[in-house]
């Protein structure tokens, strides 16, 4: 089964060159191949640098202890 994309970055369509239905086994196989490809690609990336615990990226601010406690408490409800 071939799937082609036509159009531009902002608008496009996908078309399949096959009239056959996609079976669950074909879908599972395609998903496995995609995950394997992603894992292989990720192995080519450099390791992320270790960031200090107190690092704050530009334009971000740390949350207060009050907000942190509220969200932690809500997560267990």
PQR file with spaces between the fields and no chain letter, atoms N, CA, C, O and H, PARSE charges and radii, in Angstrom:
ATOM       1  N    UNK     1       0.841   -1.165    0.000 -0.4000 1.5000
ATOM       2  CA   UNK     1       0.000    0.000    0.000 -0.0000 2.0000
ATOM       3  C    UNK     1       0.894    1.238    0.000  0.5500 1.7000
ATOM       4  O    UNK     1       1.781    1.364    0.844 -0.5500 1.4000
ATOM       5  N    UNK     2       0.669    2.124   -0.918 -0.4000 1.5000
ATOM       6  CA   UNK     2       1.393    3.388   -0.997 -0.0000 2.0000
ATOM       7  C    UNK     2       0.458    4.529   -0.630  0.5500 1.7000
ATOM       8  O    UNK     2      -0.681    4.600   -1.092 -0.5500 1.4000
ATOM       9  H    UNK     2      -0.051    2.021   -1.604  0.4000 1.0000
ATOM      10  N    UNK     3       0.973    5.427    0.220 -0.4000 1.5000
ATOM      11  CA   UNK     3       0.214    6.614    0.588 -0.0000 2.0000
ATOM      12  C    UNK     3       1.027    7.808    0.135  0.5500 1.7000
ATOM      13  O    UNK     3       2.203    7.935    0.474 -0.5500 1.4000
ATOM      14  H    UNK     3       1.899    5.369    0.596  0.4000 1.0000
ATOM      15  N    UNK     4       0.401    8.678   -0.627 -0.4000 1.5000
ATOM      16  CA   UNK     4       1.079    9.863   -1.139 -0.0000 2.0000
ATOM      17  C    UNK     4       0.421   11.119   -0.597  0.5500 1.7000
ATOM      18  O    UNK     4      -0.792   11.171   -0.395 -0.5500 1.4000
ATOM      19  H    UNK     4      -0.555    8.575   -0.902  0.4000 1.0000
ATOM      20  N    UNK     5       1.239   12.117   -0.369 -0.4000 1.5000
ATOM      21  CA   UNK     5       0.733   13.407    0.096 -0.0000 2.0000
ATOM      22  C    UNK     5       0.890   14.411   -1.031  0.5500 1.7000
ATOM      23  O    UNK     5       1.951   14.506   -1.649 -0.5500 1.4000
ATOM      24  H    UNK     5       2.225   12.074   -0.533  0.4000 1.0000
ATOM      25  N    UNK     6      -0.167   15.157   -1.294 -0.4000 1.5000
ATOM      26  CA   UNK     6      -0.101   16.202   -2.306 -0.0000 2.0000
ATOM      27  C    UNK     6      -0.525   17.512   -1.664  0.5500 1.7000
ATOM      28  O    UNK     6      -1.309   17.523   -0.716 -0.5500 1.4000
ATOM      29  H    UNK     6      -1.029   15.080   -0.792  0.4000 1.0000
ATOM      30  N    UNK     7      -0.012   18.596   -2.174 -0.4000 1.5000
ATOM      31  CA   UNK     7      -0.394   19.898   -1.652 -0.0000 2.0000
ATOM      32  C    UNK     7       0.799   20.623   -1.068  0.5500 1.7000
ATOM      33  O    UNK     7       1.950   20.260   -1.312 -0.5500 1.4000
ATOM      34  H    UNK     7       0.625   18.587   -2.944  0.4000 1.0000
ATOM      35  N    UNK     8       0.505   21.656   -0.291 -0.4000 1.5000
ATOM      36  CA   UNK     8       1.547   22.476    0.313 -0.0000 2.0000
ATOM      37  C    UNK     8       1.673   22.136    1.793  0.5500 1.7000
ATOM      38  O    UNK     8       0.949   21.285    2.310 -0.5500 1.4000
ATOM      39  H    UNK     8      -0.430   21.951   -0.093  0.4000 1.0000
ATOM      40  N    UNK     9       2.618   22.824    2.480 -0.4000 1.5000
ATOM      41  CA   UNK     9       2.789   22.597    3.906 -0.0000 2.0000
ATOM      42  C    UNK     9       1.527   22.910    4.686  0.5500 1.7000
ATOM      43  O    UNK     9       1.179   22.191    5.622 -0.5500 1.4000
ATOM      44  H    UNK     9       3.205   23.516    2.060  0.4000 1.0000
ATOM      45  N    UNK    10       0.840   23.976    4.310 -0.4000 1.5000
ATOM      46  CA   UNK    10      -0.333   24.409    5.057 -0.0000 2.0000
ATOM      47  C    UNK    10      -1.595   23.635    4.694  0.5500 1.7000
ATOM      48  O    UNK    10      -2.508   23.529    5.514 -0.5500 1.4000
ATOM      49  H    UNK    10       1.123   24.561    3.550  0.4000 1.0000
ATOM      50  N    UNK    11      -1.660   23.107    3.517 -0.4000 1.5000
ATOM      51  CA   UNK    11      -2.853   22.381    3.110 -0.0000 2.0000
ATOM      52  C    UNK    11      -2.493   21.276    2.149  0.5500 1.7000
ATOM      53  O    UNK    11      -1.817   21.514    1.149 -0.5500 1.4000
ATOM      54  H    UNK    11      -0.918   23.192    2.851  0.4000 1.0000
ATOM      55  N    UNK    12      -2.927   20.095    2.434 -0.4000 1.5000
ATOM      56  CA   UNK    12      -2.624   18.987    1.554 -0.0000 2.0000
ATOM      57  C    UNK    12      -3.581   17.842    1.796  0.5500 1.7000
ATOM      58  O    UNK    12      -4.385   17.863    2.728 -0.5500 1.4000
ATOM      59  H    UNK    12      -3.476   19.902    3.247  0.4000 1.0000
ATOM      60  N    UNK    13      -3.479   16.851    0.948 -0.4000 1.5000
ATOM      61  CA   UNK    13      -4.326   15.678    1.098 -0.0000 2.0000
ATOM      62  C    UNK    13      -3.472   14.431    1.003  0.5500 1.7000
ATOM      63  O    UNK    13      -2.408   14.428    0.383 -0.5500 1.4000
ATOM      64  H    UNK    13      -2.825   16.834    0.191  0.4000 1.0000
ATOM      65  N    UNK    14      -3.956   13.376    1.629 -0.4000 1.5000
ATOM      66  CA   UNK    14      -3.298   12.081    1.554 -0.0000 2.0000
ATOM      67  C    UNK    14      -4.162   11.174    0.700  0.5500 1.7000
ATOM      68  O    UNK    14      -5.383   11.138    0.853 -0.5500 1.4000
ATOM      69  H    UNK    14      -4.819   13.378    2.133  0.4000 1.0000
ATOM      70  N    UNK    15      -3.523   10.440   -0.200 -0.4000 1.5000
ATOM      71  CA   UNK    15      -4.252    9.518   -1.058 -0.0000 2.0000
ATOM      72  C    UNK    15      -3.568    8.163   -1.036  0.5500 1.7000
ATOM      73  O    UNK    15      -2.342    8.061   -1.051 -0.5500 1.4000
ATOM      74  H    UNK    15      -2.531   10.469   -0.325  0.4000 1.0000
ATOM      75  N    UNK    16      -4.377    7.149   -1.000 -0.4000 1.5000
ATOM      76  CA   UNK    16      -3.869    5.774   -1.006 -0.0000 2.0000
ATOM      77  C    UNK    16      -4.046    5.216   -2.411  0.5500 1.7000
ATOM      78  O    UNK    16      -5.100    5.387   -3.026 -0.5500 1.4000
ATOM      79  H    UNK    16      -5.374    7.232   -0.988  0.4000 1.0000
ATOM      80  N    UNK    17      -3.008    4.547   -2.919 -0.4000 1.5000
ATOM      81  CA   UNK    17      -3.065    3.994   -4.271 -0.0000 2.0000
ATOM      82  C    UNK    17      -3.736    2.629   -4.311  0.5500 1.7000
ATOM      83  O    UNK    17      -3.807    2.002   -5.368 -0.5500 1.4000
ATOM      84  H    UNK    17      -2.153    4.409   -2.421  0.4000 1.0000
ATOM      85  N    UNK    18      -4.225    2.170   -3.176 -0.4000 1.5000
ATOM      86  CA   UNK    18      -4.832    0.850   -3.114 -0.0000 2.0000
ATOM      87  C    UNK    18      -6.311    0.988   -2.769  0.5500 1.7000
ATOM      88  O    UNK    18      -6.699    1.871   -2.005 -0.5500 1.4000
ATOM      89  H    UNK    18      -4.167    2.679   -2.318  0.4000 1.0000
ATOM      90  N    UNK    19      -7.123    0.118   -3.332 -0.4000 1.5000
ATOM      91  CA   UNK    19      -8.547    0.115   -3.004 -0.0000 2.0000
ATOM      92  C    UNK    19      -8.854   -0.900   -1.914  0.5500 1.7000
ATOM      93  O    UNK    19      -9.983   -0.957   -1.426 -0.5500 1.4000
ATOM      94  H    UNK    19      -6.808   -0.600   -3.953  0.4000 1.0000
ATOM      95  N    UNK    20      -7.860   -1.707   -1.521 -0.4000 1.5000
ATOM      96  CA   UNK    20      -8.074   -2.723   -0.491 -0.0000 2.0000
ATOM      97  C    UNK    20      -8.147   -2.080    0.888  0.5500 1.7000
ATOM      98  O    UNK    20      -7.512   -1.058    1.148 -0.5500 1.4000
ATOM      99  H    UNK    20      -6.943   -1.660   -1.917  0.4000 1.0000
ATOM     100  N    UNK    21      -8.929   -2.695    1.759 -0.4000 1.5000
ATOM     101  CA   UNK    21      -9.044   -2.219    3.131 -0.0000 2.0000
ATOM     102  C    UNK    21      -7.782   -2.582    3.905  0.5500 1.7000
ATOM     103  O    UNK    21      -7.151   -3.604    3.634 -0.5500 1.4000
ATOM     104  H    UNK    21      -9.444   -3.525    1.547  0.4000 1.0000
ATOM     105  N    UNK    22      -7.423   -1.752    4.855 -0.4000 1.5000
ATOM     106  CA   UNK    22      -6.262   -2.012    5.702 -0.0000 2.0000
ATOM     107  C    UNK    22      -6.717   -2.908    6.852  0.5500 1.7000
ATOM     108  O    UNK    22      -7.657   -2.583    7.577 -0.5500 1.4000
ATOM     109  H    UNK    22      -7.936   -0.922    5.075  0.4000 1.0000
ATOM     110  N    UNK    23      -6.035   -4.036    7.003 -0.4000 1.5000
ATOM     111  CA   UNK    23      -6.395   -4.980    8.057 -0.0000 2.0000
ATOM     112  C    UNK    23      -5.714   -4.574    9.367  0.5500 1.7000
ATOM     113  O    UNK    23      -4.732   -3.831    9.348 -0.5500 1.4000
ATOM     114  H    UNK    23      -5.271   -4.300    6.414  0.4000 1.0000
ATOM     115  N    UNK    24      -6.222   -5.052   10.490 -0.4000 1.5000
ATOM     116  CA   UNK    24      -5.569   -4.761   11.771 -0.0000 2.0000
ATOM     117  C    UNK    24      -4.106   -5.227   11.814  0.5500 1.7000
ATOM     118  O    UNK    24      -3.261   -4.556   12.407 -0.5500 1.4000
ATOM     119  H    UNK    24      -7.020   -5.656   10.506  0.4000 1.0000
ATOM     120  N    UNK    25      -3.812   -6.353   11.199 -0.4000 1.5000
ATOM     121  CA   UNK    25      -2.423   -6.838   11.179 -0.0000 2.0000
ATOM     122  C    UNK    25      -1.523   -5.911   10.369  0.5500 1.7000
ATOM     123  O    UNK    25      -0.379   -5.674   10.758 -0.5500 1.4000
ATOM     124  H    UNK    25      -4.499   -6.898   10.717  0.4000 1.0000
ATOM     125  N    UNK    26      -2.018   -5.382    9.251 -0.4000 1.5000
ATOM     126  CA   UNK    26      -1.242   -4.430    8.462 -0.0000 2.0000
ATOM     127  C    UNK    26      -1.012   -3.152    9.249  0.5500 1.7000
ATOM     128  O    UNK    26       0.082   -2.588    9.219 -0.5500 1.4000
ATOM     129  H    UNK    26      -2.947   -5.574    8.935  0.4000 1.0000
ATOM     130  N    UNK    27      -2.038   -2.695    9.953 -0.4000 1.5000
ATOM     131  CA   UNK    27      -1.908   -1.486   10.758 -0.0000 2.0000
ATOM     132  C    UNK    27      -0.895   -1.701   11.880  0.5500 1.7000
ATOM     133  O    UNK    27      -0.063   -0.832   12.140 -0.5500 1.4000
ATOM     134  H    UNK    27      -2.926   -3.153    9.977  0.4000 1.0000
ATOM     135  N    UNK    28      -0.961   -2.853   12.544 -0.4000 1.5000
ATOM     136  CA   UNK    28      -0.019   -3.176   13.616 -0.0000 2.0000
ATOM     137  C    UNK    28       1.403   -3.242   13.074  0.5500 1.7000
ATOM     138  O    UNK    28       2.333   -2.729   13.697 -0.5500 1.4000
ATOM     139  H    UNK    28      -1.636   -3.559   12.332  0.4000 1.0000
ATOM     140  N    UNK    29       1.570   -3.868   11.923 -0.4000 1.5000
ATOM     141  CA   UNK    29       2.894   -3.975   11.306 -0.0000 2.0000
ATOM     142  C    UNK    29       3.440   -2.600   10.952  0.5500 1.7000
ATOM     143  O    UNK    29       4.615   -2.320   11.193 -0.5500 1.4000
ATOM     144  H    UNK    29       0.815   -4.284   11.418  0.4000 1.0000
ATOM     145  N    UNK    30       2.608   -1.745   10.388 -0.4000 1.5000
ATOM     146  CA   UNK    30       3.040   -0.391   10.038 -0.0000 2.0000
ATOM     147  C    UNK    30       3.409    0.407   11.281  0.5500 1.7000
ATOM     148  O    UNK    30       4.392    1.149   11.276 -0.5500 1.4000
ATOM     149  H    UNK    30       1.654   -1.972   10.192  0.4000 1.0000
ATOM     150  N    UNK    31       2.629    0.258   12.343 -0.4000 1.5000
ATOM     151  CA   UNK    31       2.929    0.973   13.586 -0.0000 2.0000
ATOM     152  C    UNK    31       4.256    0.497   14.166  0.5500 1.7000
ATOM     153  O    UNK    31       5.049    1.312   14.638 -0.5500 1.4000
ATOM     154  H    UNK    31       1.832   -0.344   12.347  0.4000 1.0000
ATOM     155  N    UNK    32       4.508   -0.806   14.139 -0.4000 1.5000
ATOM     156  CA   UNK    32       5.776   -1.349   14.643 -0.0000 2.0000
ATOM     157  C    UNK    32       6.958   -0.824   13.832  0.5500 1.7000
ATOM     158  O    UNK    32       7.991   -0.464   14.395 -0.5500 1.4000
ATOM     159  H    UNK    32       3.864   -1.468   13.756  0.4000 1.0000
ATOM     160  N    UNK    33       6.804   -0.783   12.521 -0.4000 1.5000
ATOM     161  CA   UNK    33       7.876   -0.263   11.667 -0.0000 2.0000
ATOM     162  C    UNK    33       8.149    1.208   11.975  0.5500 1.7000
ATOM     163  O    UNK    33       9.301    1.641   12.004 -0.5500 1.4000
ATOM     164  H    UNK    33       5.964   -1.076   12.064  0.4000 1.0000
ATOM     165  N    UNK    34       7.083    1.969   12.204 -0.4000 1.5000
ATOM     166  CA   UNK    34       7.239    3.383   12.503 -0.0000 2.0000
ATOM     167  C    UNK    34       7.979    3.568   13.835  0.5500 1.7000
ATOM     168  O    UNK    34       8.872    4.409   13.935 -0.5500 1.4000
ATOM     169  H    UNK    34       6.147    1.617   12.180  0.4000 1.0000
ATOM     170  N    UNK    35       7.612    2.791   14.845 -0.4000 1.5000
ATOM     171  CA   UNK    35       8.277    2.903   16.143 -0.0000 2.0000
ATOM     172  C    UNK    35       9.745    2.504   16.031  0.5500 1.7000
ATOM     173  O    UNK    35      10.611    3.165   16.603 -0.5500 1.4000
ATOM     174  H    UNK    35       6.887    2.108   14.763  0.4000 1.0000
ATOM     175  N    UNK    36      10.033    1.426   15.297 -0.4000 1.5000
ATOM     176  CA   UNK    36      11.429    1.008   15.095 -0.0000 2.0000
ATOM     177  C    UNK    36      12.235    2.105   14.404  0.5500 1.7000
ATOM     178  O    UNK    36      13.378    2.370   14.776 -0.5500 1.4000
ATOM     179  H    UNK    36       9.329    0.889   14.832  0.4000 1.0000
ATOM     180  N    UNK    37      11.638    2.738   13.402 -0.4000 1.5000
ATOM     181  CA   UNK    37      12.315    3.820   12.687 -0.0000 2.0000
ATOM     182  C    UNK    37      12.590    4.992   13.624  0.5500 1.7000
ATOM     183  O    UNK    37      13.676    5.572   13.594 -0.5500 1.4000
ATOM     184  H    UNK    37      10.709    2.522   13.100  0.4000 1.0000
ATOM     185  N    UNK    38      11.611    5.341   14.453 -0.4000 1.5000
ATOM     186  CA   UNK    38      11.807    6.434   15.404 -0.0000 2.0000
ATOM     187  C    UNK    38      12.912    6.117   16.405  0.5500 1.7000
ATOM     188  O    UNK    38      13.711    6.990   16.746 -0.5500 1.4000
ATOM     189  H    UNK    38      10.729    4.870   14.478  0.4000 1.0000
ATOM     190  N    UNK    39      12.962    4.875   16.878 -0.4000 1.5000
ATOM     191  CA   UNK    39      14.009    4.478   17.818 -0.0000 2.0000
ATOM     192  C    UNK    39      15.373    4.573   17.150  0.5500 1.7000
ATOM     193  O    UNK    39      16.324    5.066   17.757 -0.5500 1.4000
ATOM     194  H    UNK    39      12.314    4.165   16.601  0.4000 1.0000
ATOM     195  N    UNK    40      15.481    4.111   15.912 -0.4000 1.5000
ATOM     196  CA   UNK    40      16.746    4.188   15.184 -0.0000 2.0000
ATOM     197  C    UNK    40      17.173    5.635   14.990  0.5500 1.7000
ATOM     198  O    UNK    40      18.350    5.961   15.141 -0.5500 1.4000
ATOM     199  H    UNK    40      14.709    3.711   15.418  0.4000 1.0000
ATOM     200  N    UNK    41      16.225    6.507   14.656 -0.4000 1.5000
ATOM     201  CA   UNK    41      16.552    7.919   14.481 -0.0000 2.0000
ATOM     202  C    UNK    41      16.984    8.560   15.794  0.5500 1.7000
ATOM     203  O    UNK    41      17.909    9.372   15.812 -0.5500 1.4000
ATOM     204  H    UNK    41      15.268    6.243   14.534  0.4000 1.0000
ATOM     205  N    UNK    42      16.327    8.205   16.885 -0.4000 1.5000
ATOM     206  CA   UNK    42      16.675    8.781   18.181 -0.0000 2.0000
ATOM     207  C    UNK    42      18.078    8.362   18.619  0.5500 1.7000
ATOM     208  O    UNK    42      18.760    9.108   19.321 -0.5500 1.4000
ATOM     209  H    UNK    42      15.576    7.546   16.870  0.4000 1.0000
ATOM     210  N    UNK    43      18.501    7.182   18.209 -0.4000 1.5000
ATOM     211  CA   UNK    43      19.848    6.721   18.580 -0.0000 2.0000
ATOM     212  C    UNK    43      20.939    7.551   17.913  0.5500 1.7000
ATOM     213  O    UNK    43      22.083    7.554   18.366 -0.5500 1.4000
ATOM     214  H    UNK    43      17.947    6.576   17.638  0.4000 1.0000
ATOM     215  N    UNK    44      20.593    8.249   16.847 -0.4000 1.5000
ATOM     216  CA   UNK    44      21.596    9.065   16.155 -0.0000 2.0000
ATOM     217  C    UNK    44      21.749   10.446   16.798  0.5500 1.7000
ATOM     218  O    UNK    44      22.693   11.171   16.484 -0.5500 1.4000
ATOM     219  H    UNK    44      19.663    8.247   16.479  0.4000 1.0000
ATOM     220  N    UNK    45      20.831   10.816   17.694 -0.4000 1.5000
ATOM     221  CA   UNK    45      20.877   12.132   18.329 -0.0000 2.0000
ATOM     222  C    UNK    45      21.915   12.163   19.443  0.5500 1.7000
ATOM     223  O    UNK    45      22.203   11.143   20.069 -0.5500 1.4000
ATOM     224  H    UNK    45      20.064   10.227   17.950  0.4000 1.0000
ATOM     225  N    UNK    46      22.467   13.341   19.680 -0.4000 1.5000
ATOM     226  CA   UNK    46      23.392   13.526   20.794 -0.0000 2.0000
ATOM     227  C    UNK    46      22.609   13.487   22.097  0.5500 1.7000
ATOM     228  O    UNK    46      21.413   13.776   22.134 -0.5500 1.4000
ATOM     229  H    UNK    46      22.233   14.170   19.172  0.4000 1.0000
ATOM     230  N    UNK    47      23.314   13.121   23.170 -0.4000 1.5000
ATOM     231  CA   UNK    47      22.677   13.112   24.489 -0.0000 2.0000
ATOM     232  C    UNK    47      22.331   14.531   24.910  0.5500 1.7000
ATOM     233  O    UNK    47      23.019   15.488   24.557 -0.5500 1.4000
ATOM     234  H    UNK    47      24.285   12.886   23.141  0.4000 1.0000
ATOM     235  N    UNK    48      21.256   14.645   25.665 -0.4000 1.5000
ATOM     236  CA   UNK    48      20.858   15.951   26.200 -0.0000 2.0000
ATOM     237  C    UNK    48      21.860   16.345   27.282  0.5500 1.7000
ATOM     238  O    UNK    48      22.285   15.499   28.068 -0.5500 1.4000
ATOM     239  H    UNK    48      20.696   13.868   25.952  0.4000 1.0000
ATOM     240  N    UNK    49      22.235   17.603   27.329 -0.4000 1.5000
ATOM     241  CA   UNK    49      23.142   18.037   28.394 -0.0000 2.0000
ATOM     242  C    UNK    49      22.431   18.011   29.740  0.5500 1.7000
ATOM     243  O    UNK    49      21.222   18.227   29.822 -0.5500 1.4000
ATOM     244  H    UNK    49      21.889   18.291   26.691  0.4000 1.0000
ATOM     245  N    UNK    50      23.194   17.743   30.790 -0.4000 1.5000
ATOM     246  CA   UNK    50      22.635   17.767   32.142 -0.0000 2.0000
ATOM     247  C    UNK    50      22.407   19.213   32.554  0.5500 1.7000
ATOM     248  O    UNK    50      23.324   20.033   32.522 -0.5500 1.4000
ATOM     249  H    UNK    50      24.176   17.567   30.723  0.4000 1.0000
ATOM     250  N    UNK    51      21.195   19.510   32.934 -0.4000 1.5000
ATOM     251  CA   UNK    51      20.856   20.866   33.361 -0.0000 2.0000
ATOM     252  C    UNK    51      20.908   20.932   34.882  0.5500 1.7000
ATOM     253  O    UNK    51      20.507   19.978   35.549 -0.5500 1.4000
ATOM     254  H    UNK    51      20.449   18.844   32.959  0.4000 1.0000
ATOM     255  N    UNK    52      21.385   22.015   35.433 -0.4000 1.5000
ATOM     256  CA   UNK    52      21.344   22.171   36.887 -0.0000 2.0000
ATOM     257  C    UNK    52      19.897   22.182   37.375  0.5500 1.7000
ATOM     258  O    UNK    52      18.998   22.585   36.637 -0.5500 1.4000
ATOM     259  H    UNK    52      21.711   22.789   34.891  0.4000 1.0000
ATOM     260  N    UNK    53      19.669   21.749   38.597 -0.4000 1.5000
ATOM     261  CA   UNK    53      18.319   21.664   39.143 -0.0000 2.0000
ATOM     262  C    UNK    53      17.648   23.033   39.186  0.5500 1.7000
ATOM     263  O    UNK    53      16.438   23.132   38.981 -0.5500 1.4000
ATOM     264  H    UNK    53      20.399   21.421   39.197  0.4000 1.0000
ATOM     265  N    UNK    54      18.401   24.068   39.445 -0.4000 1.5000
ATOM     266  CA   UNK    54      17.811   25.399   39.569 -0.0000 2.0000
ATOM     267  C    UNK    54      17.798   26.181   38.255  0.5500 1.7000
ATOM     268  O    UNK    54      17.580   27.393   38.265 -0.5500 1.4000
ATOM     269  H    UNK    54      19.384   23.988   39.612  0.4000 1.0000
ATOM     270  N    UNK    55      18.025   25.517   37.142 -0.4000 1.5000
ATOM     271  CA   UNK    55      18.041   26.194   35.835 -0.0000 2.0000
ATOM     272  C    UNK    55      16.630   26.637   35.458  0.5500 1.7000
ATOM     273  O    UNK    55      15.680   25.865   35.581 -0.5500 1.4000
ATOM     274  H    UNK    55      18.202   24.533   37.134  0.4000 1.0000
ATOM     275  N    UNK    56      16.497   27.863   35.006 -0.4000 1.5000
ATOM     276  CA   UNK    56      15.240   28.372   34.470 -0.0000 2.0000
ATOM     277  C    UNK    56      15.500   28.931   33.081  0.5500 1.7000
ATOM     278  O    UNK    56      16.286   29.866   32.932 -0.5500 1.4000
ATOM     279  H    UNK    56      17.270   28.491   34.906  0.4000 1.0000
ATOM     280  N    UNK    57      14.855   28.374   32.063 -0.4000 1.5000
ATOM     281  CA   UNK    57      15.047   28.880   30.703 -0.0000 2.0000
ATOM     282  C    UNK    57      14.581   30.323   30.587  0.5500 1.7000
ATOM     283  O    UNK    57      13.786   30.783   31.406 -0.5500 1.4000
ATOM     284  H    UNK    57      14.217   27.613   32.184  0.4000 1.0000
ATOM     285  N    UNK    58      15.061   31.038   29.588 -0.4000 1.5000
ATOM     286  CA   UNK    58      14.608   32.415   29.386 -0.0000 2.0000
ATOM     287  C    UNK    58      13.083   32.461   29.196  0.5500 1.7000
ATOM     288  O    UNK    58      12.501   31.561   28.590 -0.5500 1.4000
ATOM     289  H    UNK    58      15.707   30.665   28.922  0.4000 1.0000
ATOM     290  N    UNK    59      12.459   33.494   29.708 -0.4000 1.5000
ATOM     291  CA   UNK    59      11.021   33.754   29.586 -0.0000 2.0000
ATOM     292  C    UNK    59      10.154   32.807   30.416  0.5500 1.7000
ATOM     293  O    UNK    59       8.931   32.830   30.272 -0.5500 1.4000
ATOM     294  H    UNK    59      12.932   34.224   30.200  0.4000 1.0000
ATOM     295  N    UNK    60      10.747   31.966   31.287 -0.4000 1.5000
ATOM     296  CA   UNK    60       9.997   31.105   32.195 -0.0000 2.0000
ATOM     297  C    UNK    60      10.219   31.611   33.609  0.5500 1.7000
ATOM     298  O    UNK    60      11.210   32.284   33.891 -0.5500 1.4000
ATOM     299  H    UNK    60      11.740   31.947   31.404  0.4000 1.0000
ATOM     300  N    UNK    61       9.308   31.287   34.477 -0.4000 1.5000
ATOM     301  CA   UNK    61       9.505   31.615   35.877 -0.0000 2.0000
ATOM     302  C    UNK    61       9.093   30.406   36.716  0.5500 1.7000
ATOM     303  O    UNK    61       8.231   29.626   36.311 -0.5500 1.4000
ATOM     304  H    UNK    61       8.503   30.740   34.248  0.4000 1.0000
ATOM     305  N    UNK    62       9.703   30.260   37.861 -0.4000 1.5000
ATOM     306  CA   UNK    62       9.392   29.111   38.707 -0.0000 2.0000
ATOM     307  C    UNK    62       8.064   29.342   39.412  0.5500 1.7000
ATOM     308  O    UNK    62       7.659   30.481   39.646 -0.5500 1.4000
ATOM     309  H    UNK    62      10.403   30.894   38.190  0.4000 1.0000
ATOM     310  N    UNK    63       7.395   28.248   39.745 -0.4000 1.5000
ATOM     311  CA   UNK    63       6.125   28.385   40.447 -0.0000 2.0000
ATOM     312  C    UNK    63       6.386   28.454   41.949  0.5500 1.7000
ATOM     313  O    UNK    63       7.431   28.024   42.437 -0.5500 1.4000
ATOM     314  H    UNK    63       7.724   27.323   39.555  0.4000 1.0000
ATOM     315  N    UNK    64       5.431   28.995   42.654 -0.4000 1.5000
ATOM     316  CA   UNK    64       5.567   29.132   44.096 -0.0000 2.0000
ATOM     317  C    UNK    64       5.269   27.793   44.762  0.5500 1.7000
ATOM     318  O    UNK    64       4.661   26.914   44.153 -0.5500 1.4000
ATOM     319  H    UNK    64       4.582   29.344   42.258  0.4000 1.0000
ATOM     320  N    UNK    65       5.693   27.643   45.993 -0.4000 1.5000
ATOM     321  CA   UNK    65       5.430   26.409   46.748 -0.0000 2.0000
ATOM     322  C    UNK    65       3.925   26.197   46.911  0.5500 1.7000
ATOM     323  O    UNK    65       3.454   25.060   46.879 -0.5500 1.4000
ATOM     324  H    UNK    65       6.187   28.358   46.488  0.4000 1.0000
ATOM     325  N    UNK    66       3.172   27.278   47.084 -0.4000 1.5000
ATOM     326  CA   UNK    66       1.721   27.178   47.248 -0.0000 2.0000
ATOM     327  C    UNK    66       1.069   26.554   46.020  0.5500 1.7000
ATOM     328  O    UNK    66       0.231   25.662   46.147 -0.5500 1.4000
ATOM     329  H    UNK    66       3.555   28.202   47.110  0.4000 1.0000
ATOM     330  N    UNK    67       1.444   27.014   44.849 -0.4000 1.5000
ATOM     331  CA   UNK    67       0.896   26.481   43.600 -0.0000 2.0000
ATOM     332  C    UNK    67       1.338   25.036   43.422  0.5500 1.7000
ATOM     333  O    UNK    67       0.543   24.192   43.007 -0.5500 1.4000
ATOM     334  H    UNK    67       2.125   27.739   44.746  0.4000 1.0000
ATOM     335  N    UNK    68       2.582   24.747   43.727 -0.4000 1.5000
ATOM     336  CA   UNK    68       3.104   23.390   43.584 -0.0000 2.0000
ATOM     337  C    UNK    68       2.327   22.418   44.476  0.5500 1.7000
ATOM     338  O    UNK    68       1.968   21.325   44.036 -0.5500 1.4000
ATOM     339  H    UNK    68       3.227   25.432   44.064  0.4000 1.0000
ATOM     340  N    UNK    69       2.067   22.812   45.729 -0.4000 1.5000
ATOM     341  CA   UNK    69       1.329   21.959   46.657 -0.0000 2.0000
ATOM     342  C    UNK    69      -0.105   21.750   46.187  0.5500 1.7000
ATOM     343  O    UNK    69      -0.637   20.646   46.295 -0.5500 1.4000
ATOM     344  H    UNK    69       2.359   23.700   46.086  0.4000 1.0000
ATOM     345  N    UNK    70      -0.736   22.806   45.663 -0.4000 1.5000
ATOM     346  CA   UNK    70      -2.115   22.705   45.186 -0.0000 2.0000
ATOM     347  C    UNK    70      -2.219   21.697   44.049  0.5500 1.7000
ATOM     348  O    UNK    70      -3.106   20.844   44.047 -0.5500 1.4000
ATOM     349  H    UNK    70      -0.304   23.703   45.575  0.4000 1.0000
ATOM     350  N    UNK    71      -1.312   21.796   43.084 -0.4000 1.5000
ATOM     351  CA   UNK    71      -1.370   20.887   41.925 -0.0000 2.0000
ATOM     352  C    UNK    71      -0.999   19.470   42.310  0.5500 1.7000
ATOM     353  O    UNK    71      -1.540   18.519   41.746 -0.5500 1.4000
ATOM     354  H    UNK    71      -0.591   22.489   43.086  0.4000 1.0000
ATOM     355  N    UNK    72      -0.089   19.308   43.257 -0.4000 1.5000
ATOM     356  CA   UNK    72       0.253   17.977   43.721 -0.0000 2.0000
ATOM     357  C    UNK    72      -0.924   17.343   44.432  0.5500 1.7000
ATOM     358  O    UNK    72      -1.196   16.158   44.242 -0.5500 1.4000
ATOM     359  H    UNK    72       0.350   20.081   43.715  0.4000 1.0000
ATOM     360  N    UNK    73      -1.632   18.117   45.252 -0.4000 1.5000
ATOM     361  CA   UNK    73      -2.806   17.613   45.971 -0.0000 2.0000
ATOM     362  C    UNK    73      -3.912   17.248   44.989  0.5500 1.7000
ATOM     363  O    UNK    73      -4.577   16.229   45.176 -0.5500 1.4000
ATOM     364  H    UNK    73      -1.411   19.080   45.407  0.4000 1.0000
ATOM     365  N    UNK    74      -4.129   18.052   43.946 -0.4000 1.5000
ATOM     366  CA   UNK    74      -5.180   17.790   42.973 -0.0000 2.0000
ATOM     367  C    UNK    74      -4.888   16.546   42.152  0.5500 1.7000
ATOM     368  O    UNK    74      -5.813   15.885   41.680 -0.5500 1.4000
ATOM     369  H    UNK    74      -3.589   18.880   43.794  0.4000 1.0000
ATOM     370  N    UNK    75      -3.632   16.224   41.978 -0.4000 1.5000
ATOM     371  CA   UNK    75      -3.267   15.051   41.181 -0.0000 2.0000
ATOM     372  C    UNK    75      -3.706   13.763   41.856  0.5500 1.7000
ATOM     373  O    UNK    75      -3.911   12.760   41.172 -0.5500 1.4000
ATOM     374  H    UNK    75      -2.881   16.761   42.361  0.4000 1.0000
ATOM     375  N    UNK    76      -3.859   13.756   43.176 -0.4000 1.5000
ATOM     376  CA   UNK    76      -4.212   12.547   43.916 -0.0000 2.0000
ATOM     377  C    UNK    76      -5.697   12.444   44.184  0.5500 1.7000
ATOM     378  O    UNK    76      -6.138   11.499   44.839 -0.5500 1.4000
ATOM     379  H    UNK    76      -3.693   14.571   43.732  0.4000 1.0000
ATOM     380  N    UNK    77      -6.481   13.392   43.694 -0.4000 1.5000
ATOM     381  CA   UNK    77      -7.944   13.347   43.936 -0.0000 2.0000
ATOM     382  C    UNK    77      -8.580   12.356   42.993  0.5500 1.7000
ATOM     383  O    UNK    77      -9.796   12.164   43.027 -0.5500 1.4000
ATOM     384  H    UNK    77      -6.124   14.159   43.162  0.4000 1.0000
